[in-house]
Amino acid sequence: MYLTQYLLLCIVLLLGLGAVIAFTLFVVKPMQTRWAVNSARKIVAAGKASSDWHFRNVYRMLATAHDDLEAARLWQQLDRMK
């Protein structure tokens, strides 16, 4: 009886972990990329970032963005500003 309950608990925990990972990959990461693109546009337009931390954070997020041509173009512009 306890083994069945333990196995069900393990299955539920693994499904929960999978849901958290999927949410992070398919919701949080694209939102971070959009935020980084918007921030990079402002940095490029102004010619400088508000702080070094902000610049590095946006730079890193754009560098890790996948399948986004605008992010790649903005990353190259930030790389030249660096």
C-alpha distances in whole Angstrom, upper triangle without the diagonal:
4,5,5,7,9,10,11,13,15,16,17,19,20,22,23,25,26,27,29,31,32,33,35,37,38,39,39,41,44,44,45,47,49,50,51,54,55,55,57,59,61,61,63,65,66,66,64,61,60,59,58,54,54,56,54,51,52,54,50,49,51,51,47,48,47,49,51,55,56,54,55,59,58,57,60,62,60,60,64,64,62
4,5,5,6,9,10,10,12,14,15,16,18,20,21,22,24,26,27,29,30,31,33,35,36,37,37,39,42,42,43,45,47,48,49,51,53,53,55,57,58,58,61,63,63,64,61,58,58,56,55,51,52,54,51,48,50,51,48,46,49,49,45,46,45,47,49,53,54,52,53,57,56,54,58,60,58,58,62,62,60
4,5,5,6,9,10,10,12,14,15,16,18,20,21,22,24,26,27,28,30,32,33,34,36,36,38,40,41,42,44,46,46,48,50,52,52,53,56,57,57,59,62,62,62,60,57,57,55,54,50,51,52,50,47,48,49,46,44,47,47,43,44,43,45,48,51,52,50,51,55,54,53,56,58,56,56,60,60,58
4,5,5,6,9,10,11,12,14,15,17,18,20,21,23,24,26,27,29,30,32,33,34,35,36,39,40,41,43,45,45,47,49,50,51,52,55,56,56,58,61,61,62,60,57,56,55,54,50,50,52,50,47,48,49,46,44,46,46,42,43,42,44,46,50,51,49,50,54,53,52,55,57,55,56,59,60,58
4,5,5,6,9,10,11,12,14,15,16,18,20,21,23,24,26,27,29,30,31,32,33,35,37,38,39,41,43,43,45,47,48,49,51,53,54,54,57,59,59,60,58,54,54,53,52,48,48,50,48,45,46,47,44,42,45,45,41,42,41,43,45,49,50,48,49,53,52,50,54,56,54,54,58,58,56
4,5,5,6,9,10,10,12,14,15,16,18,20,21,23,24,26,27,29,30,31,31,33,36,37,37,39,41,42,43,45,47,47,49,51,52,53,55,57,57,58,56,52,52,50,49,46,46,48,45,42,44,45,42,40,43,43,39,40,39,42,44,47,48,46,47,51,50,48,52,54,52,52,56,56,54
4,5,5,6,9,10,11,12,14,15,16,18,20,21,22,24,26,27,28,30,30,32,34,35,36,38,40,41,42,44,46,46,48,50,51,52,54,56,57,57,55,52,52,50,49,46,46,47,45,42,43,44,41,39,41,41,37,38,37,39,42,45,46,44,45,49,49,47,50,52,50,51,54,55,53
4,5,5,6,9,10,11,12,14,15,16,18,20,21,22,24,26,27,28,29,31,33,34,35,37,38,39,41,43,44,45,47,49,50,51,52,55,55,56,54,51,51,49,49,45,45,46,44,41,42,43,40,38,41,41,37,37,36,38,40,44,45,43,45,48,48,46,49,52,50,50,54,54,52
4,5,5,6,9,10,10,12,14,15,17,18,20,21,23,24,26,26,27,29,31,32,33,35,37,37,39,41,42,43,44,47,48,48,50,53,53,54,52,48,48,47,46,42,42,44,42,38,40,41,38,36,39,39,35,36,35,38,39,43,44,42,43,47,46,44,48,50,48,48,52,52,50
4,5,5,6,9,10,10,12,14,15,16,18,20,21,23,24,25,26,27,30,31,31,33,35,36,37,39,41,42,43,45,47,47,49,51,52,52,50,47,47,45,44,41,41,42,40,37,38,39,36,34,37,37,33,33,33,35,37,41,42,40,41,45,44,42,45,48,46,46,50,50,48
4,5,5,6,9,10,11,12,14,15,16,18,20,21,22,24,25,26,28,29,30,32,34,35,36,38,40,41,42,44,46,46,48,50,51,52,50,47,47,45,44,41,41,42,40,37,38,39,36,34,36,36,32,32,32,33,36,39,40,38,40,43,43,41,45,47,45,45,49,49,48
4,5,5,6,9,10,10,12,14,15,16,18,20,21,22,23,25,27,27,29,31,32,33,35,37,38,39,40,43,44,45,46,48,49,50,48,45,45,44,43,39,39,41,39,35,36,38,35,32,35,35,32,31,31,33,35,39,39,37,39,42,42,41,44,46,44,45,48,48,47
4,5,5,6,9,10,11,12,14,15,17,18,20,21,21,23,25,26,27,29,31,31,33,35,36,37,38,41,42,42,44,47,47,48,46,42,42,41,40,36,36,38,36,33,34,35,32,30,33,33,29,30,30,32,34,37,38,36,37,41,40,38,42,44,42,42,46,46,44
4,5,5,6,9,10,11,12,14,15,17,18,19,20,21,24,25,26,28,30,30,31,34,35,36,37,40,41,41,43,45,46,47,45,42,42,40,39,36,36,37,35,32,33,34,30,28,31,31,27,27,27,29,31,35,36,34,35,39,38,36,40,42,40,40,44,44,43
4,5,5,6,9,10,10,12,14,15,16,17,19,20,22,23,25,26,28,29,31,32,34,35,36,38,40,41,42,44,45,46,44,41,41,40,40,36,35,37,35,32,32,34,31,28,30,31,27,27,26,28,30,34,35,33,34,38,37,36,39,41,40,40,44,44,43
4,5,5,6,9,10,11,12,14,15,16,17,19,21,21,23,25,26,27,29,31,32,33,34,37,38,38,40,42,43,44,42,39,39,38,37,34,33,35,33,29,30,32,29,27,29,30,26,26,26,28,29,33,34,31,33,37,36,35,38,40,38,39,43,42,41
4,5,5,6,9,10,11,12,14,15,15,17,19,20,21,23,25,26,27,29,31,31,33,35,36,37,38,41,41,42,40,37,37,36,35,31,31,32,30,27,28,29,26,24,27,27,23,23,23,26,28,31,32,29,31,35,34,32,36,38,36,36,40,40,38
4,5,5,6,9,10,11,12,14,15,16,18,19,20,22,24,25,26,28,30,31,32,34,36,36,38,40,41,41,40,37,37,36,35,32,31,32,30,27,28,29,26,23,26,26,22,22,21,23,25,29,30,28,29,33,32,31,34,36,35,35,39,39,38
4,5,5,6,9,10,10,11,13,14,16,17,19,20,22,23,25,26,28,29,30,32,34,35,36,38,40,40,39,36,36,35,35,31,30,32,30,26,27,28,26,23,25,26,22,22,21,23,25,28,29,27,29,32,32,31,34,36,34,35,39,39,38
4,6,5,6,9,10,10,10,12,15,15,16,19,20,21,22,24,26,27,28,30,32,32,34,36,37,38,36,33,33,32,31,28,27,28,27,23,24,26,23,20,23,24,20,20,20,23,24,27,28,25,27,31,30,29,32,34,32,33,36,36,35
4,5,5,6,9,10,10,11,14,15,15,17,19,20,21,23,25,26,27,29,31,31,33,35,36,36,35,32,32,31,30,27,26,27,25,22,22,24,21,18,21,21,17,17,17,20,21,25,26,23,25,28,28,26,30,32,30,30,34,34,33
4,5,5,6,8,9,10,12,14,15,16,18,20,21,22,24,25,26,28,30,31,32,34,36,36,35,32,33,32,31,28,27,28,26,23,23,24,22,19,21,21,18,17,16,18,20,23,24,22,24,27,27,26,29,31,30,31,34,35,34
4,6,5,5,7,9,10,11,13,15,16,17,19,21,22,23,25,26,28,29,31,32,34,34,33,30,30,30,30,26,25,26,25,21,21,23,21,18,20,21,18,17,17,19,19,23,23,21,24,27,26,25,29,30,29,30,34,34,33
4,6,6,5,6,9,10,10,12,14,15,16,18,20,21,22,24,26,26,28,30,31,32,30,27,28,27,26,23,22,23,21,18,18,20,17,14,17,18,15,14,15,17,18,22,22,19,21,25,24,22,26,28,26,27,30,30,29
4,6,6,6,8,10,11,11,14,15,16,17,20,21,21,24,26,26,27,30,31,31,30,27,28,28,27,24,22,23,22,18,18,19,17,14,15,16,13,12,12,14,15,19,20,17,19,22,22,21,24,26,25,26,29,29,29
4,6,6,7,9,11,11,13,15,16,17,19,21,22,23,25,26,27,29,31,32,31,28,29,29,28,26,24,24,23,20,19,21,19,15,16,18,14,13,12,13,14,18,19,17,19,22,22,22,25,26,26,27,30,30,30
4,6,6,6,9,10,11,13,15,16,17,19,20,22,23,25,26,28,29,30,29,26,27,27,27,24,22,23,22,19,18,20,18,15,16,18,15,13,14,15,15,19,19,17,20,23,22,21,25,26,25,27,30,30,29
4,6,5,6,9,10,11,12,14,15,16,18,20,21,22,24,26,27,28,26,24,24,24,23,20,19,20,19,15,15,17,15,12,14,16,14,12,14,16,16,19,19,16,19,22,20,20,23,24,23,24,28,27,27
4,5,5,6,9,10,10,12,14,15,16,18,20,21,22,24,26,26,25,22,23,23,22,19,17,18,17,14,13,15,13,9,11,13,10,9,10,13,12,16,16,13,16,19,17,17,20,22,20,21,25,25,24
4,5,5,6,9,10,10,12,14,15,17,19,20,21,23,24,25,24,22,23,23,23,21,18,19,18,15,13,15,14,10,11,13,11,8,9,11,10,14,13,11,14,17,16,16,19,21,20,21,24,24,24
4,5,5,6,9,10,11,12,14,16,17,18,20,21,23,24,23,20,21,21,22,19,16,18,18,14,13,15,14,11,12,15,13,11,13,14,13,16,15,13,16,18,16,17,20,21,20,22,25,24,24
4,5,5,6,9,10,10,12,14,15,16,18,20,21,22,20,18,18,18,18,16,13,14,14,10,9,12,11,7,9,12,11,9,12,14,13,16,14,11,15,17,15,14,18,19,17,19,22,21,21
4,5,5,6,9,10,10,12,14,15,16,18,20,20,19,17,19,19,19,17,14,14,14,11,9,11,10,6,7,10,9,6,9,11,9,12,10,8,11,13,12,11,15,16,15,17,20,20,20
4,5,5,6,9,10,11,13,14,15,17,19,20,19,17,18,19,20,18,15,15,16,13,10,13,13,10,9,13,12,10,12,13,10,12,10,9,12,14,12,13,16,17,16,18,21,20,21
4,5,5,6,8,10,11,12,14,16,17,18,17,14,15,16,17,15,12,13,14,11,8,12,12,9,10,13,13,12,14,16,13,15,13,11,14,15,13,13,17,17,15,18,20,19,20
4,5,5,6,9,10,10,12,14,15,16,15,12,14,14,14,13,10,10,11,8,5,8,9,6,6,10,11,9,13,14,12,13,11,8,11,12,10,10,13,13,12,14,17,16,16
4,5,5,6,9,10,10,12,14,15,15,13,15,17,17,16,13,12,13,11,8,10,11,9,7,11,12,10,12,13,10,11,8,6,9,10,7,9,12,12,11,14,16,16,17
4,5,5,7,9,10,11,13,14,14,13,14,16,17,16,12,12,15,13,9,12,14,12,11,14,15,13,16,17,13,14,10,10,13,13,10,12,15,14,13,16,18,17,18
4,5,5,6,9,10,11,12,11,9,10,12,13,13,9,9,11,10,7,10,12,11,10,14,15,14,17,18,15,16,12,11,14,13,10,11,14,13,11,14,16,14,15
4,5,5,6,8,10,10,10,9,11,13,13,13,10,8,11,10,7,8,11,10,9,12,14,13,16,17,14,13,10,9,11,10,6,8,11,9,8,11,13,11,13
4,6,5,6,9,10,11,10,13,15,16,16,13,12,14,14,10,12,15,13,11,15,17,15,18,18,14,14,10,10,12,10,7,10,12,10,10,13,14,13,15
4,6,5,6,8,9,8,10,13,14,15,12,11,14,14,11,13,16,15,14,17,19,18,21,21,18,17,14,13,15,14,10,13,15,12,11,15,15,13,15
4,5,5,6,5,5,8,10,11,13,10,8,11,12,9,10,14,14,13,15,18,18,21,22,18,18,14,13,15,13,10,11,13,10,8,12,12,10,12
4,5,5,7,8,11,14,14,16,13,10,14,15,11,12,15,15,13,16,19,18,20,21,17,16,13,12,13,11,8,10,11,7,7,11,10,8,11
4,6,8,10,12,15,16,18,15,13,17,17,14,15,19,18,16,19,22,21,23,23,20,18,15,15,16,14,11,13,14,11,11,14,14,12,15
4,5,7,9,12,14,16,14,12,16,17,15,15,19,19,18,20,23,22,25,26,22,21,18,17,19,17,13,15,16,12,12,15,14,11,14
4,7,10,12,13,16,14,11,15,16,14,14,18,19,17,19,22,22,25,26,22,21,18,17,18,15,12,14,14,10,9,12,11,8,11
4,7,8,9,12,10,8,12,14,12,13,16,17,16,18,21,21,25,26,23,22,19,17,18,17,13,14,15,11,9,12,12,8,10
4,5,7,9,7,6,9,11,10,11,14,15,15,17,19,20,23,25,22,22,19,17,18,17,13,14,15,13,10,13,13,10,10
4,7,9,7,8,11,12,11,13,16,17,17,19,22,22,26,27,24,25,21,19,21,21,17,17,19,16,14,16,17,14,14
4,5,5,6,9,10,11,12,14,16,17,18,20,22,25,27,25,25,23,20,21,21,18,17,19,17,14,16,17,14,13
4,5,5,6,9,10,10,12,14,15,16,19,20,24,26,24,24,22,19,20,20,17,15,17,16,12,14,15,12,10
4,5,5,6,9,10,11,12,14,15,17,18,22,25,23,24,22,19,20,21,17,16,18,17,14,15,17,15,13
4,6,5,6,8,10,11,12,14,16,17,20,23,20,21,19,16,18,18,15,14,17,15,12,14,16,14,13
4,5,5,6,9,10,11,12,14,16,19,21,19,19,17,14,15,16,12,11,13,12,8,10,13,10,9
4,6,5,6,9,10,10,12,14,18,21,19,20,18,15,15,16,13,11,13,13,10,10,13,12,9
4,5,5,6,9,10,11,13,16,19,17,19,17,14,15,16,13,12,15,15,12,13,16,14,13
4,5,5,6,9,10,11,14,17,14,16,13,10,12,13,10,9,12,12,9,11,14,13,12
4,6,5,6,9,10,14,16,14,15,13,10,10,12,9,6,9,10,7,8,11,11,9
4,5,5,6,9,12,15,14,16,15,11,11,14,12,9,12,13,10,11,14,14,12
4,5,5,6,10,13,12,14,13,9,10,13,11,9,13,14,12,13,16,16,15
4,5,5,9,11,9,10,9,6,7,9,8,6,9,11,9,10,14,14,14
4,6,8,11,10,11,11,8,7,10,10,6,9,12,10,10,13,14,13
4,6,10,10,12,13,9,9,13,12,10,13,15,14,14,17,18,17
4,7,7,9,10,7,8,11,11,10,13,15,14,15,18,19,18
4,6,9,11,8,9,12,13,12,14,17,17,17,20,22,21
4,6,9,9,9,12,13,13,15,17,18,18,21,23,23
4,6,5,6,9,10,11,13,15,15,16,19,20,21
4,5,5,6,9,10,11,13,14,15,17,19,20
4,5,5,6,8,10,11,12,14,16,17,18
4,5,5,6,9,10,10,12,14,15,16
4,6,5,6,9,10,10,13,14,15
4,5,5,6,9,10,11,13,14
4,5,5,6,8,10,11,12
4,5,5,6,9,10,10
4,5,5,6,9,10
4,5,5,6,9
4,5,5,6
4,5,5
4,5
4
